[in-house]
Amino acid sequence: MCQQAVKEKRDSYKSIHLYFQDESRFGMFTKNGRALTVKGVKPICPFQQVFKSTYLFGAFSPITGDKFLLEYPNCNADIFELFLNELSKENPTELKVMVVDNAAFHKAKKIKIPDNIVLIFQPPYSPEVNPAEQIWAWYKRAFTNRIYKSIPQIVDFISNKSENLTKELVKSITRQEYIFSNTI
């Protein structure tokens, strides 16, 4: 069905581009990770248990290194539709073929998908095939073992980290051989 949609639409656009999309939660609840200490000494890391968060939606191209990121206060079908609408405005003459996971809100019947976007659903329970997951791991490594006192502090962290996410870095983080091989 997706191949058919791409075939029907491809002549209406100047180019076709592949993206991998995902979203990630960034919250005030401390994400603990590894810490370096002397052997036998238990690491002491800062911790807070506050249940406030924000979400970062992203679409990434392992081929060109293009990225599109938006931060939202929630994660649901309405927000996903807003994200799609904003993405569709970026280079509107491009047909965006976007791989998404099987989150229920990605498949909500009420979502109106812009004409220049075609969604492809990855196999269920297979986050390892979505290179966007590697981008989130890159963000989360810097987010670990830190305390954020407010959502604006988290948004500042996201903004600063996103500024450092260059096209070359996106390509290196998201490069997965199956995307570039003809053996699928």
Buried (B, 14 or more C-beta within 10 A) or exposed (E): EEEEBBEEBEEEBEEEBBBBBBBBEBBBBBBEEEEEEEEEEEEEBEEEEEEEBBBBBBBBBBBEBBBBBBBBEEBEBEBBBEBBEEBBEEBEEBBBBBBBBEBEBBEEEEBEBBEBBBBBEBEEEEEEBBBBBBBBEBBEEEBBBBEBEEBEEBBEBBEEBBEEBEEEBBBEBBBBEEBEEEEE
